[in-house]
Amino acid sequence: MPVPSASSAEPDPRRPAPPSLWRDADFRRLWAGQTASQLGEHASLVVLPLLAVLTLDAGAGELGVLRAVGQAPILLLSLFAGAWVDRWRTRTTMVLTDAGRALALGTVAAAGLFGLLGMPGLLALAFTVGALSVFFDVAYQASLVRLVDRHHLLRGNSALEGSRSAAQIGGPALGGALVSLLSAPIAAASSALFFGLSFLSIRRIRRAETLPQRPDEPRAGDDHGGTYRITAPRMWRRIREGLRFVAGDSVLRAVCLASAAFQFSFAAMMTVYLLFLPRELHLSGTVVGLALAAAGPGALLGSLLAARLPSRFGYGTVLVCAAALGDGVFLCVPALHGPFAVTVPALLAVGFVFGFGGQLVNVTVMAVRQSVTPDGLQGRVAATITFAGMGPTPLGSLAGGFLAGEWGLRTGLLVTAAGMLLSPVVMVLSPLARLGRELPAPHGTPPAAGRTRSPDPAREI
């Protein structure tokens, strides 16, 4: 049984918490580094495909392969990343992955400028960037628990997820602008610069991390073999421990099921949606992009309110209501007809509401997940939930294409949008809906030690 999280107990009097999260210099360094890293990551998602098209004259098939290769590490490496992060200091993992991504994109830029870049090399480098991003994303989620006191988790997640939302808006736009104004190889070098900035910021974090130590694992320098190394059998054992912990905890199990239901239905819905907008509503590519981007401002608002609403209305109420609102709003889209002046504002409103509800769920779920998970399992639990949530997406995309072909775009969109409501239904039927205004206690921790009442939001930031 893992040792309960240090952050789940009452605050250590020898390490007083800062009166405001933003006065914590180490948190500011984490936030700045994570923001720069997310900008670099989301910019590269546009830069690398444009580099393939403009520099290598890639066709649609090659572009699809490039995108699939970049996304493959999410499924292939998430569980391994979780096991790895739980045995390493998160600062070390983030710094190394930032350096690796900067080097990979710098190699892309240099090869592109000198005419040495080919499609096989670009595929290898895209996989490398995607793999390192998986490790970074798992590490920054686990690092927050080790860096701040437990009653700051919701505020910290709100700030970090707000940055991620801003990067999802600004990163692709920045990548496209850099390609247009400069060139695709120079844009790749600019993305590498963001990872370099993240490296410099996170490297300056000074607070020491204490890694959980299992009683059957040797410490560095002891008589059992010196520095701890993760062998293949130990790696698989640690992955199984993460899977068992998630399966055995009713709250985390519900998070997994709700995430899988949402991701499957969302992938199906988006497949139909991206056909519905240009073919049924006759919208241009620019307007389609604008409709999709409308989720960004909503997500920013959701991140801000996620720091306040759960302590006022309760975590369960916020989760269920936000999921029902954000997922259910797409039921309006199949009914859209009429002129451009009617459909476009409606689509912008749908995107905004979806982004708001979705981000409110993301931040709240992350705080709950971190709260119930011991420090020694943070990485593996985050990776397990990512794996369970993202796993059904390819099947969802196939299902969406099948429904659109068999039943038509409007009917297919209505069915897949209705399927997204499975996620809030799972929440209603699970312990998530019964969560109150306090974060739940970690697994195996007495309530008195594990629960800390959410502070007054007005005194936080």
C-alpha positions in Angstrom: 0.0 0.0 0.0 1.5 3.4 -1.0 2.4 5.8 1.8 -0.2 8.6 2.0 0.8 11.8 0.3 2.7 14.3 2.4 0.6 17.0 0.8 -2.5 15.3 2.0 -1.7 15.8 5.7 -1.8 18.9 7.8 0.7 21.5 6.6 4.2 21.0 8.0 4.8 23.9 10.5 8.4 23.9 9.4 7.4 24.9 5.9 4.7 27.6 6.2 2.6 28.1 3.2 2.8 31.5 1.5 -0.2 33.7 2.0 -0.8 33.9 -1.7 0.0 31.3 -4.3 1.5 33.9 -6.6 4.0 35.0 -3.9 5.5 31.5 -4.2 8.5 32.1 -6.5 8.8 28.4 -7.3 5.2 28.2 -8.4 5.7 31.2 -10.6 8.7 29.5 -12.2 6.6 26.4 -12.8 3.8 28.4 -14.3 6.0 30.4 -16.5 7.9 27.3 -17.7 4.7 25.4 -18.3 3.2 28.3 -20.2 6.2 28.6 -22.5 6.3 24.8 -23.0 2.6 24.7 -24.0 3.1 27.6 -26.4 6.0 25.7 -28.1 4.0 22.5 -28.2 0.9 23.9 -29.7 2.8 26.0 -32.2 4.7 23.0 -33.3 1.4 21.2 -34.0 0.9 23.7 -36.8 4.5 24.3 -37.8 5.5 20.7 -38.5 2.5 19.9 -40.8 3.1 23.2 -42.7 6.8 22.4 -42.9 5.9 19.0 -44.5 3.5 20.7 -47.0 5.5 23.8 -47.9 9.1 22.3 -47.7 8.6 18.7 -48.5 5.5 19.0 -50.7 3.7 16.3 -48.7 0.3 15.1 -49.8 -2.8 14.4 -47.8 -1.8 10.8 -47.0 1.7 11.8 -45.8 0.2 14.6 -43.7 -2.2 12.2 -42.1 0.7 9.9 -41.2 2.7 12.8 -39.8 -0.2 13.8 -37.5 -0.8 10.1 -36.4 2.9 9.6 -35.6 3.0 12.8 -33.5 -0.1 11.6 -31.5 0.9 8.0 -31.2 3.1 8.5 -28.1 -0.1 9.4 -26.1 -1.3 5.8 -26.4 2.1 4.1 -26.6 3.9 5.8 -23.7 1.4 7.4 -21.3 1.5 4.4 -18.8 5.3 4.2 -19.0 5.6 8.0 -18.5 3.5 7.7 -15.3 5.7 5.0 -13.9 8.8 6.9 -14.8 7.7 10.2 -13.4 6.8 8.7 -10.0 10.5 7.5 -9.6 12.1 10.8 -10.8 12.0 14.3 -9.6 9.5 16.1 -11.8 11.8 19.1 -12.2 14.4 16.9 -13.7 11.9 15.3 -16.1 10.6 18.6 -17.3 14.0 20.1 -17.8 15.2 17.1 -19.7 12.1 16.9 -21.9 12.3 20.7 -22.6 16.0 20.3 -23.7 15.1 17.3 -25.8 12.3 19.1 -27.6 14.3 22.2 -28.2 17.1 20.0 -29.7 14.7 18.1 -31.9 13.0 21.2 -33.3 16.4 22.9 -33.7 17.4 19.9 -35.8 14.3 20.2 -37.9 15.0 23.9 -38.5 18.7 23.3 -39.4 17.9 20.4 -41.7 15.1 22.4 -43.4 17.3 25.4 -44.0 20.1 23.4 -45.5 17.8 21.2 -47.6 18.7 18.0 -45.7 15.2 17.2 -44.3 13.2 14.3 -45.6 9.9 12.8 -44.7 11.4 9.9 -42.7 13.5 12.3 -40.6 10.5 14.6 -40.0 8.4 11.6 -38.9 11.1 10.5 -36.5 11.5 14.0 -35.0 7.7 14.5 -34.8 7.5 11.2 -32.8 10.3 12.4 -30.6 8.6 15.7 -29.8 5.3 13.9 -29.1 7.0 11.4 -26.8 8.8 14.0 -24.8 5.6 16.1 -24.6 3.8 13.1 -23.0 6.5 12.9 -20.3 6.4 16.7 -19.7 2.6 16.8 -19.4 2.5 13.9 -16.9 5.4 15.5 -14.9 3.9 19.0 -14.6 0.7 17.6 -13.3 2.5 15.6 -10.7 4.9 18.5 -9.8 2.1 20.7 -8.6 1.3 18.3 -5.8 4.9 18.1 -4.7 5.4 21.9 -5.0 2.4 23.5 -3.2 0.3 22.9 -0.2 -2.9 20.9 -0.7 -5.3 23.8 -0.2 -3.6 25.5 -3.1 -4.3 22.7 -5.6 -7.4 24.2 -7.1 -5.8 27.6 -7.5 -2.6 26.1 -9.0 -4.5 23.9 -11.4 -6.6 26.9 -12.5 -3.5 28.9 -13.3 -1.8 26.0 -15.2 -4.9 25.0 -17.1 -5.6 28.6 -18.0 -2.1 28.8 -19.5 -2.8 25.6 -21.4 -6.0 27.1 -22.8 -4.3 30.3 -23.8 -1.6 28.2 -25.6 -4.3 26.2 -27.4 -5.6 29.5 -28.7 -2.4 31.4 -29.3 0.0 28.6 -30.2 -1.5 27.5 -33.5 -2.1 31.1 -34.5 1.5 32.0 -33.6 2.9 29.0 -35.5 0.9 29.9 -38.6 1.9 33.5 -38.4 5.6 32.6 -38.0 5.4 30.3 -41.1 3.7 33.1 -43.1 6.0 35.9 -42.0 9.3 34.0 -41.9 9.6 30.5 -43.2 8.7 27.0 -41.9 12.2 26.1 -40.8 12.6 29.5 -38.9 9.2 28.9 -37.3 10.4 25.5 -36.1 13.4 27.3 -34.6 11.1 29.7 -32.9 9.1 26.9 -31.3 12.4 25.5 -30.1 13.0 28.8 -28.4 9.9 28.4 -26.3 11.1 25.1 -25.0 14.4 26.8 -24.2 12.6 29.4 -22.2 10.7 26.7 -20.3 14.0 24.9 -19.6 15.5 28.1 -18.1 12.4 28.8 -15.9 11.8 25.4 -14.5 15.5 24.8 -13.9 15.4 27.7 -11.4 12.9 25.9 -9.2 14.7 25.6 -5.8 12.3 23.7 -3.6 13.5 20.2 -3.0 11.3 17.2 -3.9 11.0 14.2 -1.6 10.4 11.1 -3.6 8.3 8.4 -2.0 10.4 5.4 -1.1 9.0 1.9 -1.2 10.3 -0.3 1.6 11.3 -3.0 -0.9 13.3 -0.7 -3.1 16.9 0.2 -2.5 17.9 3.8 -1.8 20.8 5.4 -3.7 24.1 4.4 -2.3 22.9 1.6 0.0 24.2 -2.0 0.1 21.5 -3.3 -2.2 23.0 -2.0 -5.4 23.5 1.7 -5.3 21.4 4.1 -7.4 17.9 2.9 -8.0 17.2 1.8 -11.6 13.8 0.9 -13.1 14.2 -2.5 -14.7 11.6 -3.9 -17.1 9.9 -6.1 -14.5 9.8 -3.3 -12.0 8.4 -0.9 -14.7 5.5 -3.3 -15.5 4.9 -3.8 -11.8 4.7 -0.1 -11.2 2.3 0.3 -14.2 0.1 -2.5 -12.7 0.1 -0.7 -9.3 -1.2 2.5 -11.0 -3.9 0.5 -12.9 -4.9 -1.3 -9.7 -5.1 1.9 -7.7 -7.3 3.6 -10.2 -9.5 0.6 -10.6 -9.8 0.2 -6.8 -10.8 3.8 -6.1 -14.4 4.7 -6.8 -13.7 8.3 -7.5 -10.8 7.7 -9.9 -12.7 4.8 -11.5 -15.6 7.2 -12.2 -13.2 9.8 -13.6 -11.8 7.2 -16.0 -15.3 6.1 -17.2 -16.6 9.6 -17.6 -13.4 10.6 -19.5 -13.6 7.5 -21.8 -17.3 8.2 -22.5 -16.6 11.8 -23.4 -13.6 11.2 -25.5 -15.2 8.5 -27.6 -18.3 10.6 -28.2 -16.4 13.8 -28.7 -14.1 12.1 -31.3 -17.2 10.8 -33.2 -19.0 14.2 -32.9 -15.9 16.2 -34.2 -15.6 13.9 -37.2 -19.2 14.7 -38.2 -18.9 18.3 -37.1 -16.0 19.1 -39.4 -18.0 17.7 -42.3 -21.2 19.4 -41.3 -19.9 22.9 -41.2 -18.6 23.2 -44.7 -21.1 20.8 -46.5 -24.4 21.6 -44.7 -23.8 25.1 -43.6 -21.5 26.0 -46.5 -18.9 27.7 -44.3 -15.4 28.6 -45.5 -12.3 27.2 -43.9 -11.6 30.5 -42.2 -15.0 30.6 -40.6 -14.7 26.9 -39.5 -11.4 27.8 -37.8 -13.1 30.8 -36.1 -15.9 28.6 -34.8 -13.4 26.1 -33.4 -11.3 28.9 -31.8 -14.4 30.2 -29.9 -13.8 27.5 -27.4 -10.6 29.2 -26.3 -12.0 32.3 -24.6 -14.6 30.1 -22.9 -11.9 27.8 -21.6 -10.1 30.8 -20.2 -13.2 31.9 -18.3 -13.8 28.4 -17.1 -10.2 28.3 -15.7 -10.7 31.5 -13.8 -14.1 30.4 -12.3 -12.8 26.9 -11.5 -10.8 28.5 -8.6 -14.0 29.8 -7.0 -17.1 27.8 -7.9 -16.3 24.5 -6.2 -15.8 26.0 -2.8 -19.1 27.8 -3.1 -21.4 25.2 -4.7 -19.5 22.0 -4.2 -17.2 19.9 -6.4 -19.9 17.4 -7.4 -22.4 20.1 -8.4 -19.9 22.0 -10.4 -18.7 18.8 -12.2 -22.1 17.6 -13.2 -23.5 21.0 -14.2 -20.5 22.0 -16.2 -20.3 18.7 -18.0 -24.0 18.8 -18.8 -23.8 22.4 -20.0 -20.7 22.0 -22.1 -21.5 18.7 -23.6 -25.2 19.3 -24.1 -24.8 22.6 -26.0 -23.8 20.7 -29.2 -27.4 19.4 -29.4 -28.3 22.8 -30.8 -26.0 22.6 -33.8 -28.0 20.0 -35.9 -31.0 22.5 -35.8 -29.0 25.3 -37.4 -30.3 26.6 -40.7 -30.5 29.9 -42.4 -28.1 32.7 -43.4 -24.5 33.3 -42.5 -25.5 36.1 -40.0 -27.6 33.5 -38.0 -25.4 30.4 -38.1 -22.0 31.9 -37.4 -22.9 33.8 -34.1 -24.7 30.6 -33.0 -21.7 28.5 -33.6 -19.4 31.0 -31.8 -21.8 30.8 -28.8 -21.8 27.0 -28.9 -18.0 26.9 -29.0 -17.7 29.4 -26.1 -20.1 27.5 -23.9 -18.4 24.2 -24.7 -14.9 25.6 -23.9 -16.2 27.1 -20.6 -17.9 23.9 -19.4 -15.1 21.6 -20.6 -12.4 23.6 -18.9 -14.3 23.9 -15.7 -14.6 20.1 -15.6 -10.9 19.7 -16.5 -9.6 21.9 -13.7 -12.0 20.5 -11.1 -11.4 16.9 -12.0 -7.6 17.4 -11.8 -7.9 18.9 -8.3 -10.0 16.0 -7.2 -7.7 13.4 -8.8 -4.6 15.0 -7.2 -6.3 15.2 -3.8 -7.3 11.5 -3.6 -3.9 10.2 -5.0 -0.8 9.7 -2.9 2.3 11.5 -4.1 4.0 8.3 -5.0 1.3 7.5 -7.5 0.5 10.9 -9.0 2.4 10.3 -12.3 0.9 6.8 -12.8 -2.6 7.9 -12.0 -2.4 10.8 -14.4 -1.0 8.6 -17.1 -3.6 5.9 -16.5 -6.5 8.3 -16.8 -5.0 9.8 -19.9 -4.6 6.4 -21.4 -8.1 5.4 -20.5 -9.6 8.6 -21.8 -7.6 8.9 -25.1 -7.8 5.2 -25.9 -11.3 5.2 -27.4 -10.7 8.2 -29.6 -9.7 6.3 -32.8 -12.8 4.1 -32.5 -14.9 7.2 -31.9 -13.6 8.8 -35.0 -14.4 5.7 -37.0 -17.9 5.5 -35.5 -18.5 9.2 -36.4 -17.5 8.6 -40.0 -19.8 5.5 -40.2 -22.8 7.3 -38.8 -22.3 10.3 -41.1 -22.2 8.0 -44.1 -25.1 5.8 -43.1 -27.5 8.3 -41.5 -26.5 11.7 -42.9 -24.7 14.6 -41.4 -27.5 16.1 -39.3 -28.7 12.8 -37.9 -25.2 11.7 -37.3 -24.3 14.9 -35.5 -27.4 14.7 -33.3 -26.6 11.1 -32.3 -23.0 11.8 -31.5 -23.8 15.0 -29.7 -26.3 13.1 -27.5 -23.7 10.5 -26.8 -21.5 13.2 -25.2 -24.1 13.4 -22.4 -23.0 9.9 -21.3 -20.2 11.6 -19.4 -22.4 13.7 -17.1 -24.7 10.7 -16.7 -21.7 8.6 -15.4 -20.8 11.4 -13.0 -24.4 11.6 -11.7 -24.4 7.8 -11.0 -20.9 7.9 -9.3 -19.4 9.3 -6.1 -18.3 12.4 -8.1 -21.8 13.8 -7.9 -21.7 13.6 -4.1 -18.5 15.5 -3.6 -19.0 18.5 -1.3 -17.2 21.8 -0.9 -14.1 20.1 0.5 -11.6 18.1 -1.5 -11.9 14.4 -0.7 -9.3 12.7 1.5 -6.5 10.7 -0.1 -6.9 7.0 -0.3 -6.1 5.5 3.1 -5.8 8.9 4.9 -8.1 9.7 7.9 -10.5 12.6 7.2 -9.1 14.7 9.9 -5.6 14.7 8.4 -6.6 14.5 4.8 -9.3 17.2 4.5 -8.6 20.9 4.4 -11.4 23.3 4.0 -11.1 25.4 0.9 -10.0 28.9 1.9 -11.9 32.1 1.2 -11.2 32.8 -2.5 -10.9 36.5 -1.8 -7.9 36.0 0.4 -6.1 33.7 -2.1 -5.0 35.7 -5.1 
